[in-house]
Amino acid sequence: VGGDPAYRTPDGGTTWSQANLPALPGGGSLSGVEFIDADHGFVVGGTPGEDPEDEWDDPVPPSNGFILRSDDGGQSWQVVTEGLEGALQRVSFADSQHGWAVGGGETGLILHTSDGGVNWTPQTVPAGQGGAADFVADVDFVDSQSGYAMGNIGEGTPMVLVTENGGTAWSVDASYSQAFEGLEGMEKMAQWAMLAAISFPRKDLGMVSGKMNLVVGYTGESYCPDRDADGHTDEACGGDDCDDNNPY
């Protein structure tokens, strides 16, 4: 997805055809897509913000966020939610029932569903030293309880958000700034660079990325590696591997 159209492939990406979408609410555009299985998926978007033509005018923030749902592999779509105060940027599901959609405008947005996308409920965006993010740009959950998101205030003031209870309570991860300790000059400036994407393949192991060629990795206290890649985490850190150096 991107802009107005959405495209689907039935053959692993060899060919693509345009999906049959309804008129997008508010003349908006599409920003994110997530499929739970081969049939059931969601796209999110909204009306993009606009920079002022006159330098004395205020910019128009993103608005009119919406969520569309497909139950036939993306051939057709129905509007589930529309008219949100901000635009939505990304959507992510931990399983068939639990999903999150994020975005923002004048204030950040985190929406949660626990019934497979039928109903969506706002969650509270936490505030850091500079306040709460006015745009939550991406979200990723490793299970129905453990999730990570990131957002910004304006074009900077980045923050990483974490939850251990499905988003009932989100907090700003203070350890993000530690990644920049010891850096100087332009490299140190990266700690204020706008964040754009996040990926956590498992709990306490992930990366965030953004402007200024910024990629920051995170390893939490509970992370236990699988050095021989046999599907069993290392015995040395409490895992169930019988031999940390033997994949067999």
Disulfide bonds with the S-S distance in Angstrom:
Cys224-Cys237 1.72
